[in-house]
Amino acid sequence: MKALAAAALALACTAGAVTTAHAALRQVQLVCDAVYMPARTSWNRVVDIGYDDKRVRSVSIDGVPVYTFAIAQTVIMTALDNERIQIDTASQTWTSDFRGQATGQGRCERATP
């Protein structure tokens, strides 16, 4: 858990994190260019990660807050609309799976504030 907070903090510090109304809560935004197979379509996915000094507090994808998420070192795992999503904050990558019907993967970049 501390490793992810440290990774998110490092990611945000290099990105110039946006400070929200609550002084201790910070946010970083990633724009992920995911390519979905087998259709070979490309979607830009926007991921907002809210965090404080101890842990990740919130995750939203394309403006929709996710119901729940899990953390494994630097990877955020969640699901949205039957899409199982993994975002690696260290390597800045997106991988996802639509219950075996389609898969997505791509690179993420920090959005400039």
Secondary structure as UniProt FT lines:
FT   HELIX           2..15
FT   STRAND          18..19
FT   TURN            23..24
FT   STRAND          26..37
FT   TURN            38..40
FT   STRAND          41..51
FT   STRAND          56..61
FT   TURN            62..63
FT   STRAND          64..65
FT   STRAND          69..72
FT   TURN            73..74
FT   STRAND          75..80
FT   TURN            81..82
FT   STRAND          83..88
FT   TURN            89..92
FT   STRAND          93..97
FT   TURN            99..100
FT   STRAND          103..110
//
